[in-house]
Amino acid sequence: MTSPAARAFDALCDVYQRRISPRKGYACAHRVAHGGDSCSGAVRSIVRSRGLLGGAVPSAVRFLACYQAASLLMAGGGRGVCCCGPIPIPFRF
């Protein structure tokens, strides 16, 4: 059974994925560069399987990988915004 905090986090991710993400106008750099889940989907899965505290480090690693993907896309002339943390990081593709 997951903790109340993990369930609340999952509910917030659901709202973000269904209501906010489709309207924000840019995509996850990690997903654009490598395919697969966006960061919100990946972190949601991590927290579901490991819990909120157990998923903290793997989630941070994923956001770092997204930042690195944004850097790769920028170097390649891409265009968009990395979803890492509360401050979007611009890139082009």
Secondary structure as GFF3:
##gff-version 3
##sequence-region A 1 93
A	DSSP	alpha_helix	4	15	.	.	.	ID=ss1
A	DSSP	pi_helix	16	20	.	.	.	ID=ss2
A	DSSP	three_ten_helix	21	23	.	.	.	ID=ss3
A	DSSP	alpha_helix	29	34	.	.	.	ID=ss4
A	DSSP	alpha_helix	39	54	.	.	.	ID=ss5
A	DSSP	alpha_helix	56	75	.	.	.	ID=ss6
A	DSSP	beta_strand	79	82	.	.	.	ID=ss7
A	DSSP	beta_strand	89	92	.	.	.	ID=ss8
###
